[in-house]
Amino acid sequence: MARRFHISLLSQFKRDRRAAGRRRTIHSASNRTQNRRYPSHPFANKACQGGPWLMDAVTNPLKSHDTKAESETATDSLLRSSVYEELRSRMITGKIVPGVSLSTRSLALEMGVSQMPVRDALSRLAAEGAVQIRSKRRIEVSPMTSERLDDILDSRLLLEPEAAVYALPNITPAIFKTLKEIDASLDQAMEDGDVVRYMEYNFRFHFTIYRANNRPVLNRLIESLWLQFGPFMRVVNGRYGTANLVDQHRMAMDAIQSADADALRDAIAADLRDGMGLLIRDTFSKA
């Protein structure tokens, strides 16, 4: 009797050990499953190695979809903005000239993007008065009239000298050094007869001054004016060359160095009248 009791107790002990072993195995497997986020899912291994976004793709597909959509929207917005700024810069510096139709397809191929961001950029430029969209295949620089040119010059004379004066207290030695380097490059472009480089360095010279004023709204308004006359200025400079251009930038540099606000205002105004005066004479002297 005692022997049967002993055997029964031993058998029960073995059964309890096996049951405990099974419980440990299940508990361990459960922990591994929880830590690895469902390893049987086809994306689970990638999720475990791919960071939060892929982990969320397995465990929270709705959140993952929202995150991906937001990322794609931000990327699309950045692309559209980049294309717009590039075309804007080309018009300001005269790389896009009047009388030449703009093709969304050719621009898209040149810039390595689809046509959609190019169409969007051209629509924004049309709203600013820089181009006219006559049809899907006919987009041109907006024509210039004497009234419009006078309006642009008057607006520039109101805004740009004051923008420079606002900037004067903030022009540091480092900024002044940059201005000297830009002016030297501009002089070299004039000697070489390189109209495109002249236009680029002329823009950089003015806006290196203006942007020191910490008035982005004012500076954006000035850019919109440059946007409208830049293509025509490129044509005039190309026709007459750079040798006959008057460099008023030295007067502006001297005024900055001496911290003379009135002299800086006069130098910027003289520079604007020289450039725009050449454009007015060339464009409408025969009218």
Phi, psi and chi 1 to 4 in degrees:
 res  aa     phi    psi   chi1   chi2   chi3   chi4
   1 MET       -  -45.2 -177.7   72.5  176.1      -
   2 ALA   -63.7  -36.6      -      -      -      -
   3 ARG   -66.4  -42.3  179.5  178.7  175.4   81.9
   4 ARG   -64.4  -36.8  -74.6 -162.3  -61.4  -87.0
   5 PHE   -64.4  -40.1  175.8   76.7      -      -
   6 HIS   -64.5  -44.3  176.4   73.5      -      -
   7 ILE   -64.6  -40.5  -67.5  172.0      -      -
   8 SER   -63.9  -42.3  175.1      -      -      -
   9 LEU   -65.1  -39.4 -174.9   62.2      -      -
  10 LEU   -66.1  -40.7 -179.0   61.2      -      -
  11 SER   -63.9  -42.0  -62.1      -      -      -
  12 GLN   -63.5  -39.0 -178.0   63.6   40.3      -
  13 PHE   -62.3  -43.2  175.5   73.5      -      -
  14 LYS   -63.8  -41.1  -70.1  179.9  178.2  179.0
  15 ARG   -62.9  -40.1  -74.6 -164.6  -62.4  -88.6
  16 ASP   -64.2  -38.6  -70.6  -15.8      -      -
  17 ARG   -65.2  -43.0  -74.1 -170.0   63.2 -175.5
  18 ARG   -63.5  -41.0  -74.4 -164.0  -63.8  -89.0
  19 ALA   -64.1  -42.2      -      -      -      -
  20 ALA   -64.2  -38.0      -      -      -      -
  21 GLY   -62.9  -41.1      -      -      -      -
  22 ARG   -64.4  -40.3  -74.8 -164.6  -62.5  -88.9
  23 ARG   -63.0  -41.1  -75.4 -164.4  -64.5  -89.1
  24 ARG   -63.7  -39.7  -75.0 -164.7  -62.2  -89.2
  25 THR   -64.5  -43.6  -60.1      -      -      -
  26 ILE   -64.5  -43.6  -66.8  171.0      -      -
  27 HIS   -63.4  -42.5 -179.2   70.0      -      -
  28 SER   -64.4  -43.7  176.9      -      -      -
  29 ALA   -63.4  -37.5      -      -      -      -
  30 SER   -63.7  -42.5  175.6      -      -      -
  31 ASN   -64.1  -42.6  -75.3  -19.4      -      -
  32 ARG   -62.8  -39.5  -72.4 -163.1  -59.6  -89.5
  33 THR   -64.3  -42.7  -59.4      -      -      -
  34 GLN   -65.6  -41.0 -178.1  177.0    0.1      -
  35 ASN   -71.1  -34.3  -69.6  -24.2      -      -
  36 ARG   -93.9   -2.5  -66.6 -179.6   61.7 -172.7
  37 ARG    58.5   67.9  -58.0  -75.8 -178.6   91.7
  38 TYR    59.6   73.5  -52.6  109.8      -      -
  39 PRO   -66.0  -16.5   23.2  -33.2      -      -
  40 SER   -76.1  -14.5   60.2      -      -      -
  41 HIS   -68.7  137.8 -167.3  -74.7      -      -
  42 PRO   -57.9  -25.6   17.3  -31.3      -      -
  43 PHE   -98.1    4.5  -68.1  107.2      -      -
  44 ALA   -64.6  -46.7      -      -      -      -
  45 ASN   -61.2  -41.0  -69.2  -25.4      -      -
  46 LYS   -66.1  -36.8  -68.5 -177.6 -179.7 -179.6
  47 ALA   -64.8  -40.0      -      -      -      -
  48 CYS   -65.7  -25.0  -67.7      -      -      -
  49 GLN  -104.5  -13.3  -60.0  171.0    6.5      -
  50 GLY  -102.0    9.8      -      -      -      -
  51 GLY    88.1 -177.6      -      -      -      -
  52 PRO   -58.3  -39.5  -21.5   31.5      -      -
  53 TRP   -63.6  -45.3 -173.3   87.6      -      -
  54 LEU   -71.2  -33.8  -73.7  175.7      -      -
  55 MET   -60.8  -43.2  -69.3  -69.7  -74.1      -
  56 ASP   -65.8  -30.2  -75.1  -23.9      -      -
  57 ALA   -62.1  -29.8      -      -      -      -
  58 VAL   -85.8  -47.9  174.8      -      -      -
  59 THR   -89.3  -25.0   60.8      -      -      -
  60 ASN  -144.8   77.3 -166.5  -17.0      -      -
  61 PRO   -60.5  -31.3   20.6  -32.0      -      -
  62 LEU   -67.5  -44.3  -68.4  178.7      -      -
  63 LYS   -64.0  -40.7  179.6 -179.7  177.2 -177.9
  64 SER   -60.6  -42.0  169.0      -      -      -
  65 HIS   -61.7  -43.1  177.2   76.5      -      -
  66 ASP   -63.7  -43.2  -68.5  -17.7      -      -
  67 THR   -63.8  -43.3  -57.2      -      -      -
  68 LYS   -65.4  -41.4 -175.6  177.2  179.9 -178.5
  69 ALA   -63.4  -41.3      -      -      -      -
  70 GLU   -63.9  -40.2  -70.0  173.2    1.6      -
  71 SER   -64.2  -43.5  175.7      -      -      -
  72 GLU   -65.7  -38.5  -70.3  176.0   -9.8      -
  73 THR   -63.9  -42.7  -60.4      -      -      -
  74 ALA   -64.7  -40.6      -      -      -      -
  75 THR   -64.7  -43.5  -59.6      -      -      -
  76 ASP   -63.2  -42.1 -178.7   64.8      -      -
  77 SER   -63.8  -40.4  176.9      -      -      -
  78 LEU   -65.5  -40.3  179.1   61.3      -      -
  79 LEU   -63.5  -47.3  176.1   62.6      -      -
  80 ARG   -60.6  -41.8  -71.2  172.4 -178.1  -91.7
  81 SER   -65.2  -40.3  177.8      -      -      -
  82 SER   -65.2  -42.5  -61.9      -      -      -
  83 VAL   -64.6  -43.1  171.0      -      -      -
  84 TYR   -61.6  -46.3  166.0   71.3      -      -
  85 GLU   -65.0  -35.8  -68.7  -64.2  -21.4      -
  86 GLU   -65.4  -47.4  171.2   61.7   20.5      -
  87 LEU   -66.5  -36.6  -67.6  179.9      -      -
  88 ARG   -61.5  -45.1 -157.7  171.1 -165.6  -91.0
  89 SER   -63.6  -38.7  174.6      -      -      -
  90 ARG   -63.9  -36.3  -68.5 -174.2 -174.9 -169.1
  91 MET   -74.3  -41.1  -64.8 -160.6   69.0      -
  92 ILE   -61.3  -40.3  -73.7  173.5      -      -
  93 THR   -93.8    9.2   56.2      -      -      -
  94 GLY    78.2   17.3      -      -      -      -
  95 LYS   -77.1  -17.2  -67.4  177.6 -177.7  176.7
  96 ILE  -110.3  124.8  -66.1  176.0      -      -
  97 VAL  -114.0  159.4  -63.0      -      -      -
  98 PRO   -67.0  155.2  -16.0   28.2      -      -
  99 GLY    84.2    0.4      -      -      -      -
 100 VAL  -116.8  123.2  177.6      -      -      -
 101 SER   -69.5  139.9  -66.0      -      -      -
 102 LEU   -97.4  129.8  -56.8  175.4      -      -
 103 SER  -106.1  123.9  165.1      -      -      -
 104 THR   -62.1  -35.3   56.4      -      -      -
 105 ARG   -67.1  -47.7 -177.2  176.9 -179.3 -179.9
 106 SER   -67.0  -38.0   61.6      -      -      -
 107 LEU   -65.1  -41.0  -73.4  171.2      -      -
 108 ALA   -63.2  -44.1      -      -      -      -
 109 LEU   -63.1  -41.8  -72.6  172.2      -      -
 110 GLU   -63.5  -37.8 -178.3 -176.0  -19.6      -
 111 MET   -92.8   -6.3  -59.8  173.7   74.8      -
 112 GLY    72.2   34.2      -      -      -      -
 113 VAL  -130.2  174.8  -61.2      -      -      -
 114 SER   -77.8  174.0   69.1      -      -      -
 115 GLN   -76.6  -22.0  -66.6 -173.5   50.5      -
 116 MET   -59.8  -51.2  -75.9  -59.6  -64.1      -
 117 PRO   -65.7  -27.8   20.3  -31.9      -      -
 118 VAL   -69.2  -44.9  175.0      -      -      -
 119 ARG   -59.8  -42.0  -70.3 -165.5 -171.1  101.5
 120 ASP   -62.9  -43.0  179.3   68.3      -      -
 121 ALA   -64.1  -43.3      -      -      -      -
 122 LEU   -65.8  -34.7  -69.1  172.2      -      -
 123 SER   -64.2  -40.2  -64.5      -      -      -
 124 ARG   -67.1  -38.8  -67.5  175.6   65.3 -179.0
 125 LEU   -66.9  -35.1  -68.6  171.2      -      -
 126 ALA   -65.4  -38.2      -      -      -      -
 127 ALA   -64.9  -26.8      -      -      -      -
 128 GLU   -88.1   -0.4  -67.1 -177.9   86.4      -
 129 GLY    84.2   10.4      -      -      -      -
 130 ALA   -84.0  -34.8      -      -      -      -
 131 VAL  -132.7  163.7  -61.0      -      -      -
 132 GLN  -121.2  129.6  -72.1 -173.8  -12.7      -
 133 ILE   -98.7  101.0  -57.8  177.0      -      -
 134 ARG   -86.5  -30.9  -58.4 -176.6 -177.4  -83.1
 135 SER  -162.7  179.0   67.0      -      -      -
 136 LYS   -61.7  -29.6  -72.3 -175.6  178.4  179.9
 137 ARG  -107.4    2.9  -64.1 -173.3  178.1 -178.1
 138 ARG  -130.7   97.5 -169.3 -179.0  175.4 -166.2
 139 ILE  -125.2  124.9  -56.8  169.2      -      -
 140 GLU  -134.3  159.4  -61.0  174.7  -15.0      -
 141 VAL   -61.9  134.8  172.8      -      -      -
 142 SER   -60.3  136.2  -62.7      -      -      -
 143 PRO   -65.7  153.2   24.2  -33.6      -      -
 144 MET  -102.4  139.1 -174.7   62.7   69.6      -
 145 THR  -120.7  162.1   64.4      -      -      -
 146 SER   -63.8  -37.5   59.4      -      -      -
 147 GLU   -65.3  -43.0  -67.5   79.3   12.1      -
 148 ARG   -65.8  -40.5 -177.8 -179.7  172.7 -147.4
 149 LEU   -65.3  -41.9 -165.6   53.8      -      -
 150 ASP   -61.8  -40.5  -73.1  -19.6      -      -
 151 ASP   -63.6  -42.1 -167.1   17.6      -      -
 152 ILE   -64.2  -44.6  -67.9  172.9      -      -
 153 LEU   -63.3  -45.4  175.0   57.5      -      -
 154 ASP   -60.6  -40.9  -70.4  -16.2      -      -
 155 SER   -67.0  -39.6  -61.5      -      -      -
 156 ARG   -64.5  -41.0  -68.2 -172.4   68.7 -164.6
 157 LEU   -66.7  -28.4  -71.8  171.1      -      -
 158 LEU   -74.5  -37.8  -76.6  171.9      -      -
 159 LEU   -97.2  -44.9  -62.3  178.6      -      -
 160 GLU   -71.4  -42.9  -66.0 -171.6   44.1      -
 161 PRO   -60.1  -37.9  -26.1   36.7      -      -
 162 GLU   -71.4  -35.7  -63.4  -51.3  -47.8      -
 163 ALA   -60.6  -39.4      -      -      -      -
 164 ALA   -67.1  -40.9      -      -      -      -
 165 VAL   -65.6  -40.8  170.3      -      -      -
 166 TYR   -59.5  -33.6  -72.9  141.3      -      -
 167 ALA   -78.3  -24.1      -      -      -      -
 168 LEU   -50.3  -47.1 -174.8   55.8      -      -
 169 PRO   -65.6  -17.5  -17.5   30.8      -      -
 170 ASN  -101.5    2.7  -57.4  -35.5      -      -
 171 ILE   -82.6  105.9  -63.8  178.9      -      -
 172 THR   -83.7  168.8   62.1      -      -      -
 173 PRO   -55.9  -35.8  -28.5   35.9      -      -
 174 ALA   -65.7  -42.3      -      -      -      -
 175 ILE   -66.2  -40.6  -66.0  175.5      -      -
 176 PHE   -63.5  -38.1 -171.6   77.3      -      -
 177 LYS   -63.1  -41.6  179.6 -178.0  177.1 -177.6
 178 THR   -61.5  -41.4  -60.0      -      -      -
 179 LEU   -61.1  -41.2  -74.7  170.8      -      -
 180 LYS   -63.3  -40.5  -69.9  177.8   67.0  175.2
 181 GLU   -66.1  -41.9  -67.2  170.2   -6.9      -
 182 ILE   -63.9  -43.5  -66.1  171.4      -      -
 183 ASP   -64.6  -36.9 -167.0   50.3      -      -
 184 ALA   -65.0  -40.9      -      -      -      -
 185 SER   -66.9  -35.9  -62.0      -      -      -
 186 LEU   -66.1  -41.8 -169.2  147.6      -      -
 187 ASP   -61.2  -39.9  -71.7  -17.0      -      -
 188 GLN   -66.0  -38.7 -173.0   61.8   53.2      -
 189 ALA   -63.6  -37.9      -      -      -      -
 190 MET   -65.6  -42.1  -69.2  174.5   68.3      -
 191 GLU   -65.0  -36.2  -69.8 -179.3   13.1      -
 192 ASP   -80.9  -10.3  -64.6  -18.0      -      -
 193 GLY    70.4   25.0      -      -      -      -
 194 ASP   -90.2   97.5 -169.7  -29.4      -      -
 195 VAL   -66.7  -41.4  175.6      -      -      -
 196 VAL   -62.9  -47.1  173.5      -      -      -
 197 ARG   -65.3  -37.4  -77.0  177.7   54.8 -136.0
 198 TYR   -59.1  -46.4  169.3   80.2      -      -
 199 MET   -61.8  -41.9  -65.2  -81.1  -69.2      -
 200 GLU   -64.2  -47.0  -69.9  175.0   -9.5      -
 201 TYR   -72.7  -29.3  -75.4  118.7      -      -
 202 ASN   -65.4  -43.6 -174.2   52.2      -      -
 203 PHE   -62.0  -45.9  173.9   79.6      -      -
 204 ARG   -62.7  -37.7  -72.7  179.2   59.5 -172.9
 205 PHE   -61.8  -52.5 -178.6   87.3      -      -
 206 HIS   -61.6  -45.6  -79.4  -93.4      -      -
 207 PHE   -82.2  -16.0  -80.0   85.8      -      -
 208 THR   -66.3  -35.3  -63.0      -      -      -
 209 ILE   -71.3  -55.0  -64.3  174.5      -      -
 210 TYR   -60.1  -40.2  -58.2  157.7      -      -
 211 ARG   -70.8  -11.7  -74.0  169.4 -177.9  157.6
 212 ALA   -74.8   -8.3      -      -      -      -
 213 ASN   -82.6   -8.2   62.0   25.8      -      -
 214 ASN    56.7   38.0  -63.1  -37.8      -      -
 215 ARG  -125.3   79.4  -68.0  173.0  178.8 -105.4
 216 PRO   -63.1  -32.4   20.5  -31.7      -      -
 217 VAL   -66.6  -46.1  174.8      -      -      -
 218 LEU   -61.0  -45.1  172.9   59.5      -      -
 219 ASN   -66.2  -34.3  -64.6  -23.8      -      -
 220 ARG   -68.2  -36.1 -162.5   66.4  172.5  178.3
 221 LEU   -63.2  -41.3  -72.6  172.2      -      -
 222 ILE   -64.9  -41.3  -64.2  171.0      -      -
 223 GLU   -59.4  -38.8  -79.4 -173.0   22.1      -
 224 SER   -64.0  -29.4   70.9      -      -      -
 225 LEU   -73.5  -42.6  -64.0  173.0      -      -
 226 TRP   -61.2  -35.3  -78.3   63.0      -      -
 227 LEU   -58.6  -33.7 -178.0   65.6      -      -
 228 GLN   -85.2  -28.6  -63.9 -178.7   62.0      -
 229 PHE  -105.1  -12.6   77.2   83.2      -      -
 230 GLY   -53.9  -49.1      -      -      -      -
 231 PRO   -59.7  -35.9  -26.6   36.6      -      -
 232 PHE   -76.1  -34.7  -63.3   90.9      -      -
 233 MET   -64.4  -35.5 -158.6   72.4 -136.8      -
 234 ARG   -62.4  -41.0  166.1   68.8  174.4   81.9
 235 VAL   -65.1  -44.4  172.7      -      -      -
 236 VAL   -64.9  -46.0  171.9      -      -      -
 237 ASN   -63.3  -36.8  -71.3  -21.0      -      -
 238 GLY   -66.8  -33.0      -      -      -      -
 239 ARG   -75.0  -43.5 -175.2  173.1  -62.0  157.4
 240 TYR   -96.0  -13.7  -71.3   96.4      -      -
 241 GLY    80.7  176.3      -      -      -      -
 242 THR   -97.8   -8.4   56.4      -      -      -
 243 ALA   -66.6  -30.2      -      -      -      -
 244 ASN   -92.1    3.2  -63.4  -39.1      -      -
 245 LEU   -76.9  139.9  -63.5  174.2      -      -
 246 VAL   -92.2  128.0  178.9      -      -      -
 247 ASP   -92.3  101.2 -175.5   10.8      -      -
 248 GLN   -90.1   -0.2  -59.7  -75.2   -1.6      -
 249 HIS   -68.9  -28.1  -66.8  173.6      -      -
 250 ARG   -62.8  -39.3  -63.4  -66.7  174.4   84.9
 251 MET   -63.1  -40.2  -66.3  172.1   55.3      -
 252 ALA   -65.6  -40.2      -      -      -      -
 253 MET   -63.9  -42.8  -63.0  -80.7  -73.3      -
 254 ASP   -62.6  -41.3  -68.8  -17.8      -      -
 255 ALA   -64.3  -39.5      -      -      -      -
 256 ILE   -65.9  -43.3  -68.7  170.8      -      -
 257 GLN   -63.2  -34.7 -161.2  162.7   23.5      -
 258 SER   -93.6    3.5   60.4      -      -      -
 259 ALA    54.7   40.7      -      -      -      -
 260 ASP  -100.5  101.1 -170.6  -28.0      -      -
 261 ALA   -64.3  -41.9      -      -      -      -
 262 ASP   -65.0  -41.9  -69.8  -25.6      -      -
 263 ALA   -66.0  -37.7      -      -      -      -
 264 LEU   -66.4  -43.3  178.5   57.8      -      -
 265 ARG   -58.0  -44.7 -175.8 -175.7  -71.6  109.1
 266 ASP   -67.2  -38.9  -68.3  -18.2      -      -
 267 ALA   -65.7  -42.9      -      -      -      -
 268 ILE   -65.9  -43.0  -64.3  -63.2      -      -
 269 ALA   -62.6  -41.3      -      -      -      -
 270 ALA   -64.1  -39.0      -      -      -      -
 271 ASP   -63.9  -41.8 -171.4   46.9      -      -
 272 LEU   -65.2  -43.0  -57.8 -173.5      -      -
 273 ARG   -65.6  -38.5  -71.1 -167.8  180.0   95.4
 274 ASP   -61.6  -51.1  -77.0  -14.2      -      -
 275 GLY   -67.1  -48.5      -      -      -      -
 276 MET   -70.2  -32.0  -65.5  -65.7  -73.9      -
 277 GLY   -62.6  -40.0      -      -      -      -
 278 LEU   -62.8  -40.4 -179.5   61.3      -      -
 279 LEU   -65.7  -41.8  178.4   55.8      -      -
 280 ILE   -65.0  -45.0  -68.8  170.4      -      -
 281 ARG   -63.8  -41.4  -70.8 -168.5  -59.8  -87.6
 282 ASP   -71.7  -39.1  176.2   79.4      -      -
 283 THR   -80.3  -36.6  -51.9      -      -      -
 284 PHE  -125.1    9.6  -59.3  106.8      -      -
 285 SER   -67.1  -26.3   60.0      -      -      -
 286 LYS   -90.3   -7.4  -62.0  178.7 -178.5  178.5
 287 ALA   -76.1      -      -      -      -      -
